[in-house]
Amino acid sequence: MKRNLLLLFAVFSQWFAPSLFGDSLFADEVSRLRQIELFESEIRPVLVAKCIQCHGAKKQEGGLRLDSAEALKGGGESGEALVAGAPQASLLIEALKYESFEMPPNGQLAEQTIARFEQWIAEGATWPENTKQLREESGAIADEDRHWWAFQPVIKQTPPQLHLEQWPRNDIDRFVLGGLEAIGMTPAPQADRLVLVRRLYFDLLGLPPTPEEITHFVNDGSTDAWERLIQQLLDDPRYGEHWARHWLDLVRYSESDGWNQDAYRADIWRYRDYVVDAFNSDKPYPEFVREQLAGDELSASDVDGGDPQLRIAAGFLRLGIYEYNQRDARGLWNDIMNEMTDVTGDVFLGLSMACARCHDHKFDPLPQRDYFKLRAFFEPLIWRDDIDGATDEQRRAYQLQLLKWEQATASIRQQIEQIVAPYNSRKWKSTADKFPLDIQACFNTPAELRSSLDEQMAYLVSRQFLEEGGGPLKSIKKEEQAQLDRLQAQLAAWDELKPVALPSIMTVSNHRGSLSPTTLPDDPDQTPIDPGFLTVMSTVPLPEYRDARNQPHSPPAKFVSTTVGHQDDRLERRTQLADWIGDPRNPLTTRVIVNRIWQQHFGQGLVATANDFGRLGAQPSHPELLDWLAATFVEQGWSFKELHKQILLSATWQQSTHHPQSDRYELLDPDEKLLWRSRVRRLQAEQMRDAMLVASGELQPIVGGASVDEATPRRGLYVKSFRNNLDTFLHSFDMANGLKSVAVRDATTTPLQALLLFNGEYALARARSMAKRLSQTEDQDASELLQSAFLWTWGRSPSDDELSRGLQFIGAAPDQSSLAINSERLVDFCHVLLNSNEFLYLQ
């Protein structure tokens, strides 16, 4: 079989591009951004904190300045301080290692920090272009900061006047064509219908169309065929499954804790299903934001009343990394809170708030206080595992049935409790005793007297009691164990009376006792910081807003004041934050979310750095179009589906990947930011896997529910995802791992990917199933079988030459019965189709 497979690859060699997965331009951009991130996160903080006091604008010991790229490379009295690409030849590294000079003089840097400097220099010593000179921390916000494009009000722009008026189909096209005409370029022709229908299905559903769906659209000559197909796919429940995956990448969704143990989270899938339902129901974006940031506050109470989906939506606040056996509970909770703050900034605001955690942001107008004002919104929050996801009706029925069971088993349960109570008490004490004394004090404080920090620490202690190996009964006496076994057998006899447990969820609530303050880490006075919004946005004038009844409103106080509320507002803090984020006048929110939608349709956002709208990020390629989309999005009720339709109905989206002047245009616009043609894009990991299951006929169309192992033929969305287990087909093709917010997935090119497709058992098993499916079709000859194989994988019929060579390989005459085809050769043929560029890429 392997010999035949190699032969077939040779026969169909023109189906494969020189590089199966290559995209050097994208890889270069990713490398540049990573180097800037290294400078921002590792190099710049050290230079500011340790170096520029003596080697900056005010003071230059030894004639050396380290506050700009030019000064650093120029060196001082001792010569050149830095040689880009050669850390071993750089005096800076010698000084940091204390091999000649000793810098900083008050103590050598950690080995890891020095290694980061060596890495930075080895990779070219990248210094961001928009950072001319480092400055000492101040927290001041300059006028140029206030006028940064992302903080300006969104104003709906008027499309430009054009020469090629016959091309645009809507205003999106007018903005795009205006940019092209400005430099003498024209758009590509429209892609053919076969290309468009396959592209659309993958774009909206993440799945390929069936041969019947392809044929129906291609033969539909009605003028509204395209618009009706778009609406049909938007109404398909598979739409929510596909678009939920993009959101789950952003919020770093995974189904395990991370760190060393990486324990499985058996109930977090309910949050995943909430996101799927939100997209399918076209939930308005502000409502989507409010439910995730404050679903528990919107519910009638912590335990009952209201919509259980609100409590499930608040599972967004449970997605961070957690390690149950961490003794430094205070440090663990601090990390949890910080990550919660970071992700909120990334996802909803498109700002890298994490850079302001330890000091004023060096590039963006984000003082350190702003970071902790944002964190203060989350200060009252506690994690809850004791709240169910049932409706009021379900809960009442459960309680009635539970009462019957409890009455019938009261005596048995009392005897069991008498046996296990002493062991539980000892286990609680031994668990608490493993923590530092201050954490023990939090745990031992009576529940009604606990502060919010006490409650948070007590929660972390209790998780160790529940999850630490062995359990309280691991040292139980034999005679007591035998007695316990008998009692549990008696209790089991009443199982038919016991109600089915209510659905368990991972959610949060607010502490109702005293509130621990939010403070700056290095503030000697530990002055409490109230929750508040970004300082820079409080000084930007906002336009008058008119509601649905066209009634004018002036900007609310939340956009004028930078702080909100005090300790007595803790039960609704996150609701206030969500309302501020979701206000139609918030210029960040609308731009960020429409840019994310655009990115998924085109492969790159109008702002290429979708999680960073600050100075380290990219400028918008079409700022007027971005604002037009943002304003229109709000006007249309924050509807994702309406935004999809606008984009998909545009001539811009429907362009071909081929342009008659591509050689010249690639020189003018190598990154294709001006949208003069459609990008060729590789299927994402889940699309690739699911398309194989569609072709093989194995895909189970089950929507929602608990996750499954990778061998189960359900959509990749439903495969269990572990943060530390990356040895899977999906992760090999760049699936997000849940460790951080991912706005743009990596697009790596590795030998392992080719090997997994060529020799991996998963792809080969799908080829076997596909061959079996094709050969079992009755009244079908060999030509018809191959026609079907091409349609299921490539979305088109083969050319005469392709059909002829396919028949030659499988050793069949055109009219030969499909039942008589050599099965091994047919498997190899299917395997090649699943490895081909036309299957793996979208035109």
Secondary structure by P-SEA (a helix, b strand, c coil): caaaaaaaaaaacccccccccccaaaaaaaaaaaaaaaaacccaaaaaacccccccccccccccccccaaaaaaccccccccccccccccaaaaaaacccccccccccccaaaaaaaaaaaaaccccccccccccccccccccccccccccccccbbbbbbbccccccccaaaaaaaaaaaaacccccccccaaaaaaaaaaacccccccaaaaaaaaaccccaaaaaaaaaaaacaaaaaaaaaaaaaaaccccccccccccccccaaaaaaaaaaaaaacccaaaaaaaaaccccccccccccccaaaaaaacccccccccccccaaaaaaaaaaaaaaaaaaacccccccccccccccccccccaaaaaaaaaaaccbbbbcccccccaaaaaaaaaaaaaaaaacaaaaaaaaaaaaaaaaaaaaaaaaaccaaaaaaaacccccccaaaaaaaaaaaaaaacccccccccccaaaaaaaaaaaaaaaccccccccccbbbbbbbbbccbbbbbbcccccccccccccccccccccccccccccccccccccccccccccccccccccaaaaaaaaaacccaaaaaaaaaaaaaaaacccccccccccccccccccccaaaaaaaaaaaaaacccaaaaaaaaaacccccccccccaaaaaaaaccccccccccccccccaaaaaaaaaaaaccccccccccccccccccccccccccccccccccccccccccccccccccccccaaaaaaaaccaaaaaaaaaaaaaaaacccccaaaaaaaaaaacccccccaaaaaaaaaaaccccccccccccaaaaaaaaaaaaacccccccc
